[in-house]
């Protein structure tokens, strides 16, 4: 895998910092921009919300470190997206997500890695790369990363780390 391929998972103009207070709000906010840019279909939002309800994507990071915030990796089927990328979303306000492992449990999330993937075969690969990033990045680096307050710094950190791991 080359750095060029890895870099294409992230685009600086598709990194968000959101003031949303709920899943519905943040999903709508991201959807509006992605739809306006013709990156997703009109049906994307409804399918994203439905999929999150049926197959929750919250990941409890407290098992790794209590200093690292919980994350979620929302996504939907490839027929509702027109590209492949990861859309990072830093949440100013914690939002409740249900646990991917045990959907009956929920917790507060502070960061989303929203997967857009127009290739139905590649979804698990992108999810695995995100989890690889979370497990291989040092605790101190992750703490620093999750404290970043501007989209350009978030973008640069992610592209650098994903490129680094692709070369390993």
C-alpha positions in Angstrom: 0.0 0.0 0.0 1.4 3.4 -0.9 1.2 6.7 0.9 -0.7 8.1 -2.0 -3.5 5.5 -1.6 -3.6 6.2 2.2 -3.8 9.9 1.8 -6.9 9.6 -0.3 -8.9 8.3 2.7 -8.9 11.9 4.1 -9.6 15.2 2.5 -8.9 18.5 4.4 -12.3 20.0 3.3 -14.1 16.9 4.7 -12.9 17.2 8.3 -15.5 18.6 10.7 -15.8 20.1 14.2 -19.4 19.9 15.2 -21.5 21.6 17.9 -24.3 19.1 17.5 -26.1 17.7 20.6 -27.4 14.5 19.1 -26.8 11.8 16.5 -29.6 13.2 14.4 -28.1 16.7 14.5 -24.6 15.6 13.6 -25.7 13.2 10.9 -27.8 15.9 9.3 -25.0 18.5 9.5 -22.5 16.2 7.8 -25.1 14.9 5.3 -26.0 18.4 4.1 -22.4 19.2 3.2 -21.6 15.8 1.7 -24.9 15.9 -0.4 -24.2 19.4 -1.6 -20.8 18.2 -2.8 -22.4 15.2 -4.5 -20.5 12.7 -2.4 -23.6 10.9 -1.1 -27.1 10.1 -2.4 -30.4 11.7 -1.3 -31.2 8.5 0.7 -27.9 8.6 2.6 -29.1 10.3 5.7 -32.2 8.0 6.3 -30.1 4.9 5.7 -27.3 6.1 7.9 -29.7 6.7 10.8 -31.5 3.4 10.2 -28.2 1.5 10.1 -27.0 3.1 13.3 -30.2 2.2 15.0 -29.9 -1.5 14.0 -26.1 -1.9 14.0 -24.6 0.6 16.5 -21.1 1.8 15.9 -20.0 3.1 19.3 -16.6 1.9 20.5 -15.7 2.1 24.2 -12.1 3.3 24.4 -12.0 3.2 28.2 -10.7 -0.4 27.9 -7.6 1.1 26.2 -7.3 4.2 28.3 -9.7 6.4 30.4 -7.8 9.4 28.9 -9.0 8.6 25.4 -12.6 9.5 24.5 -15.0 7.0 23.1 -15.5 7.0 19.3 -18.1 5.9 16.8 -17.6 4.7 13.2 -21.0 5.3 11.5 -21.4 4.1 8.0 -24.1 2.8 5.6 -24.2 0.6 2.5 -22.2 1.5 -0.5 -25.2 2.2 -2.7 -25.8 5.5 -0.8 -22.3 6.9 -1.3 -20.4 8.0 -4.4 -16.8 7.9 -3.1 -14.5 6.3 -0.7 -13.1 8.3 2.3 -13.2 8.7 6.0 -14.9 11.8 7.4 -13.4 12.7 10.8 -15.8 14.6 13.1 -14.7 16.1 16.4 -17.7 16.6 18.6 -17.6 19.6 20.9 -20.5 18.1 22.9 -20.6 14.4 23.9 -23.2 12.5 22.0 -24.7 9.1 23.1 -24.1 6.1 20.9 -24.9 2.5 21.5 -22.0 0.0 21.9 -21.0 -1.9 18.8 -20.1 -5.0 20.9 -23.1 -4.8 23.2 -25.9 -2.8 21.6 -27.9 -2.8 24.9 -25.3 -0.5 26.4 -24.6 3.1 25.5 -22.0 5.8 26.3 -20.9 9.3 25.4 -18.8 9.7 22.3 -16.5 12.6 21.4 -15.2 11.7 17.9 -16.6 10.1 14.8 -14.8 8.4 11.9 -17.6 8.3 9.4 -16.9 5.8 6.6 -18.0 6.6 3.1 -17.3 3.6 0.8 -18.8 3.1 -2.6 -17.1 -0.4 -2.8 -19.1 -3.0 -0.9 -16.0 -5.2 -0.6 -13.9 -2.6 1.1 -15.9 -1.6 4.2 -14.2 -4.0 6.6 -10.8 -3.0 5.3 -11.4 0.7 6.1 -12.8 -0.2 9.5 -9.7 -2.4 10.2 -7.4 0.5 9.2 -9.2 2.8 11.7 -8.9 0.2 14.4 -5.3 -0.3 13.5 -4.7 3.5 13.9 -6.4 3.4 17.3 -4.4 0.5 18.6 -1.0 1.4 17.1 -0.9 5.1 18.0 0.6 5.7 21.4 -1.7 6.7 24.2 0.0 10.1 24.5 -0.3 10.7 20.8 -4.0 9.8 20.9 -4.6 12.1 23.9 -2.9 14.9 21.9 -4.9 14.1 18.8 -8.3 14.1 20.5 -7.5 17.5 22.0 -6.8 19.1 18.6 -9.2 22.0 18.0 -8.9 22.8 14.3 -9.7 20.8 11.2 -6.3 21.3 9.5 -4.4 19.8 12.5 -6.8 16.9 12.6 -6.3 16.3 8.9 -2.5 16.5 9.1 -2.3 14.1 12.1 -4.5 11.5 10.5 -2.8 11.6 7.1 0.6 11.4 8.7 -0.4 8.4 11.0 -2.3 6.5 8.3 0.7 6.9 5.9 3.1 5.8 8.6 1.2 2.6 9.3 0.7 1.9 5.6 4.5 1.8 5.2 5.1 -0.6 8.2 
